[in-house]
Amino acid sequence: MNDQSYQNDLSLLVGYLLTSAHGLYEEPPGYGPFRLLDTAGRLLAIMAAHGLDDPFFLELKERIDAERSGHSSEEELRATLDELCQQYARELTKRYSLSEEHS
């Protein structure tokens, strides 16, 4: 893994987070959840670029990418986020339960 490239990618993500936070003061309230979803997609892209992905994260990124490029209503975005959060929680529970058993 190239540490400079990784630092550059993460530095750009920090800048995106800061400017997103600043922009939220002038944006509609419903834009916040989309910005956070977008950030999750960007972080998953960084993970993939640095060999830190796996099939679950690749599928998650594909779902987020589809949502980012679509034109969902706030209700549809909320439903998608509910589903993604539940899937993520199940995946983490499975991963940590397995790793704790082998520790």
C-alpha positions as CSV (number, residue, x, y, z in Angstrom):
1,M,0.0,0.0,0.0
2,N,1.3,3.4,-1.0
3,D,1.2,5.5,2.2
4,Q,1.4,8.8,0.3
5,S,-1.5,7.9,-2.0
6,Y,-3.5,6.7,1.0
7,Q,-2.8,9.9,2.9
8,N,-3.8,12.0,-0.2
9,D,-7.1,10.1,-0.6
10,L,-8.0,10.5,3.0
11,S,-7.0,14.2,3.0
12,L,-9.4,14.8,0.1
13,L,-12.1,13.0,2.1
14,V,-11.5,15.2,5.1
15,G,-11.8,18.2,2.8
16,Y,-15.1,16.9,1.4
17,L,-16.4,16.4,5.0
18,L,-15.4,19.9,6.1
19,T,-16.9,21.6,3.0
20,S,-20.0,19.5,3.3
21,A,-20.5,20.4,6.9
22,H,-20.0,24.1,6.0
23,G,-22.5,23.8,3.1
24,L,-25.2,22.3,5.2
25,Y,-26.0,25.6,6.8
26,E,-27.3,26.9,3.4
27,E,-28.7,23.6,2.0
28,P,-32.1,22.0,2.5
29,P,-32.3,19.7,5.6
30,G,-32.8,16.6,3.4
31,Y,-29.4,17.1,1.8
32,G,-27.5,16.0,4.9
33,P,-28.3,12.3,4.7
34,F,-27.3,12.3,1.0
35,R,-24.0,13.9,1.8
36,L,-23.3,11.2,4.4
37,L,-24.2,8.5,2.0
38,D,-21.9,10.1,-0.6
39,T,-19.1,10.1,2.0
40,A,-19.6,6.4,2.7
41,G,-19.3,5.7,-1.0
42,R,-16.2,7.8,-1.2
43,L,-14.6,6.0,1.7
44,L,-15.5,2.6,0.2
45,A,-13.8,3.7,-3.0
46,I,-10.7,4.6,-1.0
47,M,-10.8,1.2,0.6
48,A,-11.0,-0.5,-2.8
49,A,-8.2,1.6,-4.2
50,H,-5.9,0.5,-1.4
51,G,-6.9,-3.2,-1.4
52,L,-9.1,-3.0,1.7
53,D,-12.3,-4.2,0.1
54,D,-14.1,-7.5,-0.1
55,P,-17.3,-8.8,-1.7
56,F,-19.5,-7.3,1.0
57,F,-17.9,-3.8,0.7
58,L,-18.0,-4.0,-3.1
59,E,-21.7,-4.8,-3.1
60,L,-22.3,-2.0,-0.6
61,K,-20.5,0.5,-2.8
62,E,-22.5,-0.6,-5.8
63,R,-25.8,0.0,-3.9
64,I,-24.5,3.4,-2.7
65,D,-23.4,4.3,-6.2
66,A,-26.8,3.4,-7.5
67,E,-28.5,5.6,-4.9
68,R,-26.1,8.5,-5.5
69,S,-26.8,8.5,-9.2
70,G,-30.5,8.0,-8.9
71,H,-33.2,10.6,-8.1
72,S,-34.8,9.1,-5.0
73,S,-37.3,11.0,-2.9
74,E,-36.4,11.6,0.8
75,E,-38.7,8.7,1.7
76,E,-36.9,6.3,-0.7
77,L,-33.5,7.4,0.5
78,R,-34.7,6.8,4.1
79,A,-35.9,3.3,3.2
80,T,-32.6,2.5,1.4
81,L,-30.6,3.8,4.4
82,D,-32.6,1.7,6.8
83,E,-31.9,-1.4,4.7
84,L,-28.2,-0.6,4.3
85,C,-27.8,0.0,8.0
86,Q,-29.5,-3.3,8.8
87,Q,-27.3,-5.2,6.3
88,Y,-24.2,-3.5,7.6
89,A,-25.1,-4.4,11.2
90,R,-25.7,-8.1,10.3
91,E,-22.4,-8.2,8.4
92,L,-20.4,-6.7,11.3
93,T,-22.1,-9.0,13.8
94,K,-21.2,-12.0,11.6
95,R,-17.6,-10.8,11.2
96,Y,-17.0,-9.9,14.8
97,S,-18.7,-13.0,16.1
98,L,-16.5,-15.2,14.0
99,S,-13.3,-13.3,14.9
100,E,-14.1,-13.5,18.6
101,E,-14.6,-17.3,18.4
102,H,-11.2,-17.7,16.8
103,S,-9.4,-15.4,19.3
